[in-house]
């Protein structure tokens, strides 16, 4: 009896099937499908919701779908709001946010998406640090 390699079993076990109205045709689509399907498992705290938008935007950027990434990042920025701010912390993300808007208006969507990604990454880090200092547990 021959044993099948584990990587083969893992690949077969995760074979995507038809999802409602969209056919999943590649690994990226499958990852996106899983992220959306598992959305209910995300903590509804602002950090986790924002992190979800961040991770989905990373996938879109890596696929060259900058407009979709920009939309996801704007949702994430909106979701987090100003909760990340703390007294005494220096916040230069507003400058990058303004630069992203300029780049987007100049149709340089790749630059705009990466600027927004850096804004959200910084704000998530600031929120996590603020939460750690204040003893919160939602991130």
DOMI-152167 format. One line per 8 residues: for each residue x, y, z of N, C-alpha, C. Coordinates in nm, 3 decimals, decimal comma. Layout:
N
X:Y:Z:X:Y:Z:X:Y:Z; ...;
END
This chain:
139
0,084:-0,118:0,000:0,000:0,000:0,000:0,089:0,125:0,000; 0,061:0,217:-0,091:0,138:0,341:-0,098:0,063:0,452:-0,026; 0,138:0,532:0,043:0,078:0,645:0,111:0,082:0,767:0,019; -0,029:0,837:0,014:-0,036:0,959:-0,066:0,037:1,070:0,008; 0,113:1,151:-0,065:0,178:1,264:0,003:0,073:1,357:0,066; 0,108:1,412:0,181:0,016:1,498:0,253:-0,022:1,622:0,174; 0,073:1,678:0,097:0,039:1,798:0,021:-0,068:1,767:-0,083; -0,069:1,645:-0,137:-0,172:1,608:-0,234:-0,308:1,601:-0,166;
-0,311:1,538:-0,048:-0,438:1,528:0,025:-0,490:1,666:0,063; -0,400:1,753:0,107:-0,442:1,888:0,144:-0,498:1,961:0,024; -0,435:1,945:-0,092:-0,484:2,013:-0,213:-0,620:1,960:-0,254; -0,639:1,829:-0,245:-0,767:1,769:-0,283:-0,875:1,807:-0,182; -0,840:1,808:-0,057:-0,936:1,837:0,047:-0,993:1,978:0,035; -0,917:2,072:-0,017:-0,961:2,210:-0,026:-1,004:2,249:-0,167; -1,039:2,152:-0,248:-1,082:2,184:-0,384:-1,208:2,270:-0,376; -1,203:2,387:-0,438:-1,319:2,475:-0,432:-1,434:2,422:-0,516;
-1,552:2,455:-0,474:-1,671:2,418:-0,549:-1,743:2,545:-0,588; -1,854:2,532:-0,659:-1,930:2,652:-0,697:-1,982:2,720:-0,573; -1,968:2,850:-0,572:-2,019:2,932:-0,464:-2,134:3,014:-0,517; -2,246:3,008:-0,459:-2,369:3,074:-0,500:-2,371:3,104:-0,649; -2,319:3,221:-0,692:-2,326:3,252:-0,834:-2,189:3,270:-0,895; -2,083:3,256:-0,817:-1,949:3,280:-0,868:-1,869:3,152:-0,868; -1,806:3,122:-0,979:-1,722:3,005:-0,985:-1,582:3,043:-0,938; -1,527:2,961:-0,853:-1,394:2,986:-0,802:-1,297:2,914:-0,894;
-1,208:2,990:-0,957:-1,123:2,931:-1,060:-0,976:2,926:-1,023; -0,934:2,992:-0,917:-0,793:2,988:-0,880:-0,776:3,003:-0,730; -0,651:2,993:-0,688:-0,621:2,995:-0,545:-0,661:3,128:-0,479; -0,639:3,240:-0,547:-0,674:3,371:-0,492:-0,824:3,382:-0,472; -0,903:3,337:-0,573:-1,048:3,340:-0,559:-1,092:3,254:-0,441; -1,025:3,139:-0,426:-1,060:3,050:-0,317:-1,031:3,117:-0,182; -0,916:3,186:-0,172:-0,881:3,255:-0,047:-0,982:3,365:-0,017; -1,022:3,440:-0,119:-1,121:3,546:-0,099:-1,254:3,486:-0,057;
-1,293:3,376:-0,122:-1,419:3,310:-0,088:-1,418:3,265:0,058; -1,307:3,205:0,100:-1,296:3,159:0,238:-1,303:3,276:0,335; -1,238:3,387:0,301:-1,239:3,504:0,390:-1,381:3,558:0,406; -1,454:3,565:0,295:-1,591:3,615:0,302:-1,682:3,515:0,373; -1,664:3,387:0,343:-1,747:3,283:0,405:-1,723:3,278:0,555; -1,599:3,307:0,597:-1,565:3,301:0,739:-1,585:3,434:0,810; -1,646:3,529:0,741:-1,663:3,663:0,797:-1,734:3,659:0,932; -1,827:3,566:0,949:-1,900:3,557:1,075:-1,809:3,518:1,191;
-1,693:3,456:1,160:-1,602:3,414:1,265:-1,514:3,527:1,315; -1,514:3,641:1,243:-1,433:3,754:1,285:-1,495:3,819:1,408; -1,408:3,860:1,498:-1,450:3,940:1,611:-1,511:4,068:1,555; -1,618:4,112:1,610:-1,685:4,232:1,559:-1,623:4,359:1,613; -1,514:4,346:1,689:-1,445:4,464:1,739:-1,387:4,544:1,624; -1,365:4,672:1,646:-1,316:4,758:1,538:-1,181:4,714:1,483; -1,094:4,663:1,568:-0,963:4,619:1,520:-0,977:4,503:1,423; -1,054:4,403:1,460:-1,065:4,284:1,375:-1,139:4,314:1,245;
-1,241:4,395:1,250:-1,311:4,433:1,127:-1,218:4,507:1,034; -1,141:4,599:1,089:-1,048:4,676:1,008:-0,938:4,587:0,953; -0,890:4,496:1,033:-0,786:4,402:0,989:-0,836:4,317:0,872; -0,965:4,283:0,875:-1,024:4,205:0,765:-1,014:4,284:0,635; -1,052:4,410:0,638:-1,043:4,494:0,518:-0,898:4,506:0,472; -0,806:4,519:0,567:-0,665:4,531:0,536:-0,614:4,407:0,462; -0,645:4,290:0,516:-0,598:4,165:0,454:-0,659:4,144:0,315; -0,787:4,172:0,300:-0,850:4,158:0,168:-0,788:4,257:0,068;
-0,756:4,377:0,115:-0,693:4,476:0,027:-0,554:4,432:-0,016; -0,481:4,367:0,073:-0,349:4,315:0,036:-0,360:4,216:-0,080; -0,461:4,131:-0,074:-0,483:4,033:-0,182:-0,514:4,105:-0,312; -0,598:4,205:-0,305:-0,635:4,280:-0,426:-0,514:4,353:-0,485; -0,431:4,412:-0,401:-0,311:4,481:-0,449:-0,219:4,382:-0,518; -0,199:4,267:-0,456:-0,109:4,167:-0,516:-0,163:4,115:-0,649; -0,293:4,130:-0,671:-0,355:4,087:-0,798:-0,368:4,201:-0,898; -0,322:4,318:-0,859:-0,331:4,433:-0,948:-0,468:4,497:-0,955;
-0,555:4,464:-0,861:-0,689:4,522:-0,856:-0,689:4,639:-0,759; -0,626:4,748:-0,804:-0,603:4,862:-0,716:-0,731:4,935:-0,678; -0,824:4,948:-0,769:-0,951:5,016:-0,736:-1,024:4,941:-0,626; -1,030:4,807:-0,638:-1,096:4,727:-0,534:-1,023:4,742:-0,401; -0,890:4,742:-0,406:-0,811:4,758:-0,284:-0,838:4,894:-0,219; -0,844:4,998:-0,301:-0,870:5,132:-0,249:-1,006:5,136:-0,179; -1,105:5,075:-0,239:-1,239:5,072:-0,178:-1,236:4,999:-0,044; -1,168:4,885:-0,038:-1,158:4,809:0,086:-1,083:4,889:0,193;
-0,976:4,955:0,152:-0,896:5,031:0,248:-0,973:5,150:0,301; -1,050:5,215:0,217:-1,133:5,327:0,264:-1,238:5,277:0,364; -1,293:5,159:0,339:-1,389:5,102:0,435:-1,320:5,072:0,567; -1,198:5,019:0,560:-1,124:4,990:0,682:-1,091:5,115:0,761; -1,048:5,220:0,689:-1,016:5,347:0,755:-1,141:5,403:0,821; -1,252:5,393:0,752:-1,379:5,441:0,807:-1,421:5,359:0,929; -1,406:5,228:0,919:-1,443:5,137:1,030:-1,365:5,170:1,157; -1,235:5,194:1,142:-1,152:5,221:1,259:-1,177:5,363:1,312;
-1,210:5,454:1,221:-1,236:5,591:1,263:-1,117:5,651:1,334; -1,142:5,725:1,441:-1,030:5,785:1,515:-1,002:5,710:1,646; -1,051:5,588:1,655:-1,028:5,507:1,775:-0,880:5,481:1,801; -0,799:5,486:1,696:-0,657:5,455:1,707:-0,578:5,567:1,776; -0,634:5,687:1,782:-0,561:5,802:1,834:-0,548:5,794:1,986; -0,432:5,837:2,032:-0,412:5,847:2,176:-0,338:5,977:2,205; -0,355:6,025:2,325:-0,292:6,151:2,364:-0,140:6,139:2,355; -0,078:6,238:2,294:0,067:6,241:2,287:0,127:6,164:2,171;
0,049:6,082:2,102:0,103:6,005:1,990:0,111:6,093:1,866; 0,220:6,081:1,794:0,237:6,156:1,670:0,170:6,076:1,558; 0,083:6,144:1,484:0,007:6,078:1,377:0,031:6,152:1,246; 0,114:6,093:1,161:0,142:6,154:1,032:0,063:6,087:0,920; -0,034:6,005:0,956:-0,109:5,931:0,853:-0,198:6,022:0,769; -0,235:6,136:0,823:-0,318:6,229:0,747:-0,248:6,279:0,621; -0,117:6,298:0,631:-0,039:6,342:0,515:-0,040:6,235:0,406; -0,017:6,110:0,446:-0,020:6,000:0,347:-0,160:5,983:0,290;
-0,261:6,006:0,371:-0,399:5,999:0,322:-0,424:6,104:0,214; -0,376:6,225:0,238:-0,390:6,332:0,139:-0,311:6,300:0,012; -0,192:6,245:0,027:-0,112:6,205:-0,090:-0,183:6,096:-0,170; -0,246:6,004:-0,101:-0,320:5,897:-0,169:-0,432:5,954:-0,254; -0,502:6,054:-0,201:-0,610:6,118:-0,277:-0,556:6,187:-0,402; -0,440:6,252:-0,389:-0,379:6,316:-0,505:-0,339:6,213:-0,610; -0,276:6,106:-0,565:-0,234:6,000:-0,658:-0,355:5,935:-0,726; -0,460:5,915:-0,650:-0,582:5,857:-0,708:-0,640:5,951:-0,813;
-0,643:6,081:-0,786:-0,697:6,176:-0,883:-0,610:6,185:-1,008; -0,481:6,150:-0,995:-0,390:6,144:-1,110:-0,390:6,007:-1,176; -0,483:5,922:-1,134:-0,500:5,787:-1,188:-0,378:5,696:-1,166; -0,305:5,724:-1,061:-0,195:5,635:-1,021:-0,246:5,549:-0,907; -0,334:5,457:-0,943:-0,406:5,378:-0,844:-0,314:5,287:-0,764; -0,208:5,236:-0,826:-0,115:5,150:-0,754:-0,048:5,225:-0,639; -0,006:5,347:-0,665:0,057:5,428:-0,561:-0,045:5,464:-0,453; -0,165:5,504:-0,497:-0,270:5,540:-0,401:-0,304:5,422:-0,311;
-0,319:5,304:-0,369:-0,354:5,185:-0,290:-0,245:5,153:-0,189; -0,120:5,163:-0,229:-0,011:5,133:-0,136:0,002:5,238:-0,027; -0,027:5,364:-0,059:-0,027:5,467:0,044:-0,138:5,442:0,145; -0,257:5,408:0,096:-0,369:5,379:0,187:-0,340:5,256:0,272; -0,274:5,158:0,212:-0,237:5,038:0,287:-0,143:5,075:0,402; -0,047:5,164:0,374:0,046:5,204:0,480:-0,026:5,287:0,588; -0,123:5,368:0,548:-0,202:5,444:0,644:-0,275:5,349:0,738; -0,342:5,250:0,678:-0,420:5,159:0,761:-0,331:5,073:0,848;
-0,216:5,030:0,796:-0,123:4,951:0,877:-0,076:5,030:0,999; -0,042:5,156:0,977:0,003:5,241:1,087:-0,108:5,261:1,189; -0,227:5,288:1,141:-0,339:5,311:1,233:-0,376:5,185:1,311; -0,367:5,070:1,247:-0,392:4,944:1,318:-0,288:4,923:1,427; -0,162:4,952:1,394:-0,056:4,939:1,495:-0,076:5,036:1,610; -0,115:5,158:1,578:-0,140:5,257:1,682:-0,256:5,214:1,772; -0,361:5,157:1,709:-0,477:5,112:1,786:-0,439:4,995:1,877; -0,360:4,903:1,823:-0,318:4,788:1,904:-0,234:4,833:2,022;
-0,145:4,928:1,999:-0,061:4,980:2,108:-0,146:5,054:2,212; -0,238:5,135:2,164:-0,327:5,206:2,256:-0,408:5,106:2,340; -0,460:5,002:2,276:-0,538:4,901:2,346:-0,453:4,826:2,449; -0,328:4,797:2,412:-0,238:4,728:2,505:-0,213:4,815:2,628; -0,189:4,941:2,604:-0,162:5,034:2,715:-0,285:5,048:2,805; -0,403:5,055:2,743:-0,526:5,073:2,820:-0,582:4,943:2,876; -0,517:4,829:2,843:-0,561:4,701:2,896:-0,683:4,644:2,827; -0,711:4,690:2,705:-0,824:4,635:2,631:-0,781:4,503:2,566;
-0,879:4,419:2,532:-0,845:4,289:2,477:-0,902:4,264:2,337; -0,949:4,368:2,268:-1,012:4,341:2,138:-0,913:4,340:2,022; -0,784:4,343:2,048:-0,687:4,326:1,940:-0,563:4,254:1,988;
END
